[in-house]
Amino acid sequence: MNREQRAEKLAAHHWEKHRDRLRSVVERERFGLICDFDGTLSAFAPLPTQAVILPENAALLDALAERVTVVALVSGRGARDLRQRFERPYAVYYGNHGLEFWRDDRLMLVETAHAWSEPLQHVLDAVRAMNFEGVIVEDKGVTGSIHYRLAHDTAATRAALQELLAPLCEQSGFRLSEGQFIWEVNPPLQVDKGTAVRAIVEEYQLDGAIFIGDDVTDYAAMRMLRQLAADPQRDLRGLSLGVVHPTSPPDLFTACDLTADGVHDVTGFLRWVLEHRPLPVSVKDKE
């Protein structure tokens, strides 16, 4: 997809052109906002440890917390790491692509994931031993992320990492998936950002939900929200917002319902939601 085609798709699906659809979701009684973190609320950083939420986005989520049923973050980062980057008493945190969540002031791990911690170390150690230039190995306990955004030749590094990782993952049973300048190593469990979204929708009995994400691992959340909204047994309206970057994969436009033009446009979107989300009666009474 060339630059012109990307711009056309972005413009056609931009959230500002679909405000009526958005209102039909945002104005639901039990509305929840579910967000990815990196590339969505936070701009991409050279190192994973340097990512911070945009101050404007943090302030808007704080304001929205009084108006929505739940604000949840669903990320590939570990849940503890995610919470440290945006620690709020009202927020719900799902990390490691749904394998972890923060509950009762402690980290909870999906039971079936524990057995994959030791085998993961063998895979990550093999990558570390190669000393790839510009490659960062992120160990998240039961999943691993291998970042190559800083490599001098990203295409060559991507191919070399794939050649190393594919047989290692096949032998040890891990799933290998790809994001923007990243290889993800995950255990073969039926857990992902989609199952996290379903858990949030069901726990908070949402009848309206918006998911915001930008990368391949967010597709599972987008698909799940679409599937839940299509279920005739549920009274749920849902939309996904795909955050488009210059490096976004073309199939993002198929996966999401609406688009935003980068992280700063997410700020504009959150501001619009705040303006159009009515205050609960209990809050109005306090005023």
ZAMARGU-4260 file (C-alpha; in steps of 0.2 Angstrom, whole numbers, plus 5000, padded with zeros to 4 digits):
<rodrens>
0) 5000/5000/5000 | 5008/5017/4995 | 5007/5033/5004 | 4992/5039/4994 | 4982/5024/4996
5) 4985/5024/5015 | 4980/5042/5016 | 4963/5038/5007 | 4959/5024/5018 | 4963/5034/5034
10) 4952/5048/5028 | 4938/5037/5023 | 4937/5029/5040 | 4943/5043/5051 | 4933/5044/5067
15) 4927/5062/5064 | 4917/5057/5049 | 4908/5044/5059 | 4902/5053/5074 | 4884/5047/5073
20) 4891/5029/5074 | 4902/5034/5089 | 4887/5043/5098 | 4877/5027/5097 | 4891/5018/5107
25) 4897/5032/5118 | 4880/5037/5125 | 4876/5019/5130 | 4872/5018/5149 | 4886/5006/5153
30) 4900/5011/5142 | 4918/5006/5143 | 4934/5012/5136 | 4948/4999/5132 | 4965/5005/5126
35) 4981/4998/5121 | 4996/5007/5127 | 5011/5009/5115 | 5008/5018/5099 | 4990/5022/5106
40) 4991/5032/5122 | 5010/5033/5121 | 5021/5037/5106 | 5034/5025/5101 | 5050/5026/5110
45) 5068/5020/5105 | 5068/5009/5120 | 5052/5000/5128 | 5057/5007/5145 | 5056/5025/5139
50) 5038/5024/5133 | 5027/5036/5143 | 5008/5041/5141 | 5005/5058/5133 | 5001/5070/5147
55) 4985/5075/5138 | 4979/5057/5136 | 4982/5054/5154 | 4972/5070/5159 | 4958/5065/5148
60) 4957/5047/5154 | 4956/5054/5172 | 4942/5065/5167 | 4933/5051/5158 | 4934/5039/5173
65) 4920/5049/5181 | 4909/5047/5166 | 4912/5029/5160 | 4909/5012/5168 | 4927/5006/5166
70) 4944/5012/5159 | 4954/4997/5155 | 4972/4995/5148 | 4976/4980/5138 | 4994/4978/5132
75) 5008/4966/5127 | 5018/4974/5141 | 5017/4965/5158 | 5003/4970/5169 | 5014/4977/5183
80) 5025/4987/5170 | 5009/4994/5162 | 5002/4999/5179 | 5018/5008/5184 | 5017/5018/5168
85) 4999/5024/5172 | 4995/5020/5190 | 4977/5025/5194 | 4965/5017/5206 | 4951/5017/5194
90) 4960/5008/5180 | 4959/4990/5175 | 4975/4982/5169 | 4978/4967/5157 | 4996/4963/5152
95) 5006/4950/5142 | 4992/4949/5129 | 4979/4944/5142 | 4990/4932/5151 | 4991/4943/5166
100) 4979/4955/5175 | 4981/4966/5191 | 4968/4962/5204 | 4967/4966/5223 | 4983/4975/5222
105) 4993/4960/5216 | 4998/4952/5199 | 4987/4938/5194 | 4993/4925/5180 | 4983/4913/5170
110) 4986/4897/5178 | 4991/4887/5163 | 5004/4900/5159 | 5016/4896/5173 | 5023/4880/5165
115) 5030/4891/5150 | 5041/4902/5160 | 5057/4891/5160 | 5055/4885/5142 | 5054/4904/5137
120) 5071/4907/5144 | 5079/4895/5132 | 5072/4904/5117 | 5077/4921/5124 | 5094/4915/5129
125) 5097/4909/5111 | 5093/4927/5104 | 5104/4935/5117 | 5118/4924/5112 | 5118/4930/5094
130) 5122/4948/5100 | 5111/4956/5086 | 5116/4974/5084 | 5101/4986/5089 | 5090/4971/5095
135) 5082/4972/5113 | 5076/4956/5121 | 5062/4960/5133 | 5058/4946/5145 | 5040/4947/5152
140) 5040/4931/5162 | 5029/4920/5151 | 5031/4929/5135 | 5045/4938/5126 | 5047/4953/5114
145) 5061/4955/5103 | 5063/4973/5097 | 5073/4977/5082 | 5068/4995/5078 | 5085/5002/5083
150) 5094/4990/5071 | 5104/4998/5057 | 5096/4987/5044 | 5079/4983/5050 | 5074/4972/5035
155) 5090/4961/5037 | 5088/4960/5056 | 5070/4955/5054 | 5074/4941/5043 | 5089/4935/5053
160) 5078/4935/5069 | 5064/4925/5060 | 5077/4912/5054 | 5083/4910/5072 | 5066/4911/5081
165) 5055/4901/5069 | 5063/4884/5072 | 5066/4887/5091 | 5047/4891/5093 | 5042/4876/5083
170) 5053/4865/5094 | 5047/4872/5110 | 5029/4874/5106 | 5028/4893/5107 | 5019/4904/5095
175) 5029/4917/5085 | 5020/4932/5079 | 5025/4949/5072 | 5021/4967/5076 | 5029/4984/5071
180) 5048/4980/5072 | 5045/4967/5084 | 5044/4948/5086 | 5033/4941/5099 | 5035/4924/5108
185) 5020/4918/5116 | 5014/4901/5124 | 5001/4892/5113 | 4986/4896/5125 | 4969/4902/5119
190) 4972/4918/5128 | 4975/4935/5119 | 4969/4953/5119 | 4953/4947/5113 | 4949/4936/5128
195) 4954/4951/5139 | 4941/4962/5130 | 4928/4948/5132 | 4932/4947/5151 | 4931/4966/5153
200) 4914/4967/5144 | 4907/4953/5154 | 4914/4958/5171 | 4907/4976/5169 | 4891/4971/5160
205) 4895/4984/5146 | 4882/4988/5134 | 4894/5000/5124 | 4913/4998/5122 | 4927/5006/5111
210) 4944/4998/5109 | 4959/5008/5103 | 4974/4999/5096 | 4987/5000/5083 | 4996/4984/5080
215) 4994/4966/5074 | 4992/4960/5092 | 4977/4971/5094 | 4967/4963/5080 | 4961/4949/5092
220) 4953/4963/5103 | 4945/4971/5087 | 4939/4954/5081 | 4932/4950/5098 | 4923/4966/5101
225) 4915/4965/5083 | 4910/4947/5087 | 4902/4951/5104 | 4893/4966/5096 | 4886/4954/5083
230) 4879/4942/5096 | 4860/4943/5096 | 4861/4937/5114 | 4870/4952/5120 | 4864/4970/5120
235) 4881/4977/5116 | 4887/4991/5103 | 4905/4991/5100 | 4918/4999/5089 | 4937/4998/5087
240) 4948/5013/5083 | 4964/5009/5073 | 4978/5021/5076 | 4987/5023/5060 | 5006/5026/5059
245) 5018/5027/5044 | 5023/5009/5048 | 5006/5002/5051 | 5002/4986/5042 | 4989/4987/5028
250) 4977/4975/5036 | 4975/4986/5051 | 4961/4995/5040 | 4952/4979/5038 | 4953/4974/5056
255) 4947/4991/5064 | 4930/5000/5062 | 4937/5018/5062 | 4954/5026/5062 | 4964/5039/5070
260) 4979/5048/5063 | 4993/5044/5076 | 4994/5046/5095 | 4990/5064/5095 | 4974/5061/5085
265) 4969/5049/5099 | 4970/5064/5111 | 4957/5073/5100 | 4946/5057/5100 | 4947/5056/5119
270) 4942/5074/5120 | 4927/5071/5109 | 4922/5057/5119 | 4923/5067/5135 | 4912/5081/5127
275) 4899/5069/5121 | 4899/5057/5136 | 4885/5063/5148 | 4889/5064/5167 | 4881/5050/5178
280) 4866/5056/5188 | 4876/5053/5204 | 4890/5065/5199 | 4878/5078/5193 | 4870/5078/5210
285) 4887/5081/5219 | 4889/5096/5208
</rodrens>
